[in-house]
Amino acid sequence: MPRVYSTYRSSSGKHVALEFVKPLGPSPLYRNPNPTLLFLGKSPDHSESSVLVKLVAPECYGEAVHRTLAEKGLAPLLHGTACVAGAPSAIVMEYLDASSQWMTLQDYVKERQEIRITTEHPRLIELLETMKTEGFVHGDLRPNNIMCRELLGPWNERGDLEIKVIDFDWAGKLGVARYPAIMNPDIAWPGRRRDLIGEDDDRILLSKTLAKLYPCDD
């Protein structure tokens, strides 16, 4: 367990105690080849629920993008960060738990093939338009990096979703954020490694990866 992060700095500048509970291994919610990067934690400011702690290289996280989308309800709440010299940065955020009906959009589509989800879904339109308006790009906007849960109520229809984006490792300002040097060759990325992430790349990638989750039409 990491012991160098005894506190984190909240958005208000307050130092808040942080306790690491356990590593968060591979799961339907947060797939990651290195489970030691993700931990469940506890904080007195959020004693009613666990927090998610992600350890990342200091220069490899789009904190501004995460914070902006979180303020608009389109990403997990960003509680704060902890920075220690010589160690990764700790990003402390809301934990989207399966017990609260959260799942990846990828799993949602696979389980509900009768509901066709495309980039024309109202919540995905809102997400893409918000990012465009703010001048942000994500870079890895695939269904496995979007959490969702169905909205329940007398006025909701099947497929009405609440969505929240995760994994902001490549995210940043349009014209500044670039693809990394190492990219999965099995994914049809809109750009090449080390290229700037284009304004329409997120929509293109999300559209293609969503379409691949449905059987080919006859």
C-alpha positions as CSV (number, residue, x, y, z in Angstrom):
1,M,0.0,0.0,0.0
2,P,1.3,3.5,-0.7
3,R,2.2,5.2,2.5
4,V,3.6,8.5,1.2
5,Y,0.1,10.0,0.5
6,S,-1.2,10.7,4.0
7,T,-3.3,13.6,2.8
8,Y,-4.5,15.2,-0.4
9,R,-5.2,18.8,-1.3
10,S,-8.9,19.5,-2.0
11,S,-10.1,22.0,-4.6
12,S,-10.5,24.5,-1.9
13,G,-6.9,24.2,-0.9
14,K,-7.6,22.2,2.4
15,H,-5.4,19.3,3.3
16,V,-7.6,16.2,3.9
17,A,-6.5,12.9,5.4
18,L,-6.4,10.0,3.0
19,E,-6.3,6.3,3.9
20,F,-5.6,3.6,1.3
21,V,-7.8,0.6,1.8
22,K,-6.9,-1.9,-0.9
23,P,-5.7,-2.1,-4.5
24,L,-8.6,-2.1,-7.0
25,G,-7.9,-5.1,-9.3
26,P,-9.3,-5.8,-12.8
27,S,-13.1,-5.5,-12.8
28,P,-16.0,-4.7,-15.1
29,L,-15.8,-1.1,-13.9
30,Y,-12.1,-0.3,-14.1
31,R,-10.1,-2.5,-16.5
32,N,-6.4,-1.7,-16.2
33,P,-3.4,-3.9,-17.1
34,N,-1.7,-2.7,-13.9
35,P,-4.2,-2.9,-11.0
36,T,-1.7,-1.3,-8.5
37,L,-2.4,2.1,-10.2
38,L,-6.0,2.1,-8.8
39,F,-6.9,1.9,-5.1
40,L,-10.0,2.3,-3.0
41,G,-9.5,4.8,-0.2
42,K,-11.2,6.5,2.7
43,S,-11.4,10.2,3.5
44,P,-13.1,12.0,6.4
45,D,-14.6,14.5,3.9
46,H,-16.3,11.5,2.2
47,S,-16.9,9.2,5.1
48,E,-20.2,7.9,3.7
49,S,-18.5,6.3,0.7
50,S,-15.2,5.1,-0.6
51,V,-13.0,7.2,-2.9
52,L,-11.0,6.1,-5.9
53,V,-7.3,6.9,-5.9
54,K,-5.5,6.8,-9.2
55,L,-1.7,7.0,-9.3
56,V,-0.4,8.7,-12.5
57,A,2.8,10.4,-13.7
58,P,2.5,14.1,-12.8
59,E,2.6,15.2,-16.4
60,C,0.2,12.5,-17.7
61,Y,-3.2,13.5,-16.4
62,G,-5.8,16.0,-17.8
63,E,-6.8,17.4,-14.5
64,A,-8.4,20.5,-16.0
65,V,-10.5,18.4,-18.4
66,H,-11.6,16.1,-15.6
67,R,-12.5,19.0,-13.3
68,T,-14.5,20.8,-15.9
69,L,-16.5,17.8,-16.9
70,A,-17.1,16.8,-13.3
71,E,-18.5,20.3,-12.6
72,K,-21.0,19.7,-15.4
73,G,-21.9,16.2,-14.1
74,L,-20.1,14.4,-17.0
75,A,-17.2,12.9,-15.0
76,P,-16.7,11.5,-11.4
77,L,-16.3,14.3,-8.8
78,L,-12.7,15.3,-8.5
79,H,-12.0,15.6,-4.8
80,G,-8.4,16.6,-5.0
81,T,-4.8,15.6,-5.7
82,A,-1.7,14.7,-3.7
83,C,1.8,15.4,-5.1
84,V,5.0,14.0,-3.6
85,A,8.4,14.6,-5.0
86,G,9.8,11.6,-6.8
87,A,6.4,9.7,-6.7
88,P,3.4,9.6,-9.0
89,S,0.6,12.0,-8.4
90,A,-2.5,10.7,-6.6
91,I,-5.8,11.7,-8.1
92,V,-8.7,11.3,-5.6
93,M,-12.1,11.1,-7.1
94,E,-15.7,9.8,-6.7
95,Y,-15.9,6.0,-6.9
96,L,-18.6,4.8,-9.3
97,D,-19.6,1.6,-7.7
98,A,-21.5,-1.3,-9.2
99,S,-23.7,-1.3,-6.2
100,S,-25.0,2.1,-7.4
101,Q,-25.7,0.6,-10.8
102,W,-22.7,2.0,-12.6
103,M,-21.2,0.0,-15.4
104,T,-19.1,0.8,-18.5
105,L,-20.9,1.9,-21.6
106,Q,-19.2,-1.0,-23.3
107,D,-20.8,-3.5,-20.9
108,Y,-24.2,-1.7,-21.1
109,V,-24.2,-2.1,-24.9
110,K,-23.2,-5.7,-24.8
111,E,-26.0,-6.5,-22.2
112,R,-28.7,-4.5,-24.0
113,Q,-28.1,-5.1,-27.7
114,E,-31.8,-4.2,-28.4
115,I,-31.0,-0.5,-27.5
116,R,-28.8,1.1,-30.2
117,I,-26.4,3.6,-28.7
118,T,-24.6,5.9,-31.1
119,T,-22.9,9.3,-30.8
120,E,-26.4,10.7,-31.5
121,H,-27.5,9.7,-28.0
122,P,-28.5,13.0,-26.2
123,R,-26.0,12.5,-23.4
124,L,-23.1,11.8,-25.8
125,I,-24.0,14.8,-27.9
126,E,-23.9,16.9,-24.7
127,L,-20.5,15.4,-23.8
128,L,-19.0,16.0,-27.2
129,E,-20.4,19.5,-27.5
130,T,-19.2,20.4,-24.0
131,M,-15.7,19.3,-24.8
132,K,-15.8,21.2,-28.1
133,T,-17.0,24.4,-26.4
134,E,-14.4,24.2,-23.7
135,G,-11.6,23.5,-26.2
136,F,-10.8,20.1,-24.7
137,V,-10.0,16.7,-26.2
138,H,-9.9,13.3,-24.4
139,G,-7.9,11.1,-26.8
140,D,-9.2,7.7,-25.6
141,L,-13.0,8.2,-25.7
142,R,-14.0,4.6,-26.1
143,P,-17.1,2.9,-24.5
144,N,-14.9,1.3,-21.8
145,N,-13.9,4.8,-20.6
146,I,-17.4,6.0,-20.2
147,M,-19.4,4.9,-17.1
148,C,-23.2,4.9,-17.3
149,R,-26.3,3.9,-15.5
150,E,-30.0,4.0,-16.6
151,L,-32.2,6.8,-15.4
152,L,-35.2,5.3,-13.7
153,G,-38.6,7.0,-13.3
154,P,-42.0,7.3,-14.9
155,W,-40.8,9.7,-17.6
156,N,-37.7,7.8,-18.6
157,E,-37.4,5.4,-21.5
158,R,-35.1,2.5,-22.0
159,G,-31.7,3.8,-23.0
160,D,-32.0,7.1,-21.0
161,L,-28.6,7.2,-19.4
162,E,-26.5,9.2,-17.0
163,I,-22.9,9.1,-18.2
164,K,-19.5,10.0,-16.7
165,V,-16.2,9.9,-18.5
166,I,-13.1,8.4,-16.8
167,D,-9.4,7.9,-17.7
168,F,-8.1,11.4,-18.5
169,D,-4.4,10.3,-19.0
170,W,-4.3,11.7,-22.5
171,A,-6.8,14.6,-22.1
172,G,-5.9,18.3,-22.5
173,K,-6.4,21.4,-24.5
174,L,-7.1,21.2,-28.2
175,G,-3.8,22.1,-30.0
176,V,-1.7,21.0,-27.1
177,A,-2.7,17.4,-26.1
178,R,-1.0,14.7,-28.1
179,Y,-1.3,10.9,-28.5
180,P,1.3,9.0,-26.5
181,A,4.4,7.3,-28.0
182,I,2.8,3.8,-27.3
183,M,-0.7,3.1,-28.6
184,N,-2.6,-0.2,-28.9
185,P,-2.2,-1.2,-32.5
186,D,-5.4,-3.2,-32.5
187,I,-7.4,0.0,-32.1
188,A,-8.2,2.1,-35.2
189,W,-7.1,5.4,-33.7
190,P,-8.0,8.6,-35.6
191,G,-4.4,9.9,-35.2
192,R,-0.9,8.5,-35.0
193,R,1.4,8.3,-32.0
194,R,2.8,11.7,-30.9
195,D,0.3,13.5,-33.2
196,L,-1.9,16.3,-31.8
197,I,-5.3,14.9,-30.9
198,G,-7.7,16.4,-33.4
199,E,-10.9,18.3,-32.7
200,D,-13.1,15.5,-34.2
201,D,-11.0,12.6,-33.0
202,D,-13.1,11.8,-29.9
203,R,-16.3,11.6,-31.9
204,I,-14.7,9.5,-34.6
205,L,-13.2,7.0,-32.1
206,L,-16.3,6.8,-30.0
207,S,-18.5,6.3,-33.1
208,K,-16.3,3.5,-34.5
209,T,-15.9,1.6,-31.2
210,L,-19.6,1.8,-30.4
211,A,-20.5,0.4,-33.8
212,K,-18.1,-2.6,-33.3
213,L,-20.1,-3.6,-30.2
214,Y,-23.1,-4.5,-32.4
215,P,-23.4,-7.5,-34.7
216,C,-23.1,-6.6,-38.4
217,D,-26.5,-5.8,-39.9
218,D,-27.8,-8.1,-42.5
